[in-house]
Amino acid sequence: MLALLMTVMVGLASSTCSVSSPDEKAKASDPANYQQTCITALEQQVRIEFEASLQYLLMGAHFDQDTVNLPKVAELFWSHADEERSHAIQFIQYLRMRGAVNNDFFGGNPIQPKEKVYTWAGIEEALQLALKMEKDVSGKMKEMIDICSTAGQDDPHAADWLTGTWLEEQLHGQRHLAGLINTFNNFKRGHEELAEWMFDQEL
């Protein structure tokens, strides 16, 4: 009798604590603003941000080697890696806010470092690669803005978010890296052998 009572109580508890419901799920997306072509472009950007993060991790690791030993340059690239990972998360969070539910951001393929570069001859080569990556991402931002602004399929909120938040940040990032490259080139004038050490101390 006691066993039967316990079975009934467990059954009642499991039925009242269930978080699932047969009712249709409410959705955050709406047909007036949610445009799949725009959302797909945003989803694809998640992979790009993670791959940029991986590339910056390798750059940080390179300059942190004992045979290179430029710790502040390494820290510059470690911070860029963290920043790109943070960007990927912010894109995912934005997609969730808009009601997108796709989790396959990598298309079934493992992510790789964006440029597939694993070693660098020196600081200038690494900074030039970093500037190229930032400019490539700025180009992708422009492409996404165009896709999200297509007449009849426009998503004004996404286009504004990309323009006001991300394109602004990309342009500031490009300016910063260009400035670092020019500063490094200034150190090379008459100090070729010490330029990398001097630049590292300046950061």
Buried (B, 14 or more C-beta within 10 A) or exposed (E): EEEEEEEEEEEEEEEEEEEEEEEEEEEEBEEEBBBEEBBBBBBBBBBBBBBBBBBBBBBBBBBBEEEBEBBEBBBBBBEBBBBBBEBBEBBBEBBEEBBBEEEEBEEEEEBEBBBEBEEBEBBBEBBBBBBEBBBBBBEBBBBBBEBBBEEEEBBEBBBEBBBEEBBEBBBEBBEBBBEBBEBBEEBBEEEEEEBBBBBBEEE
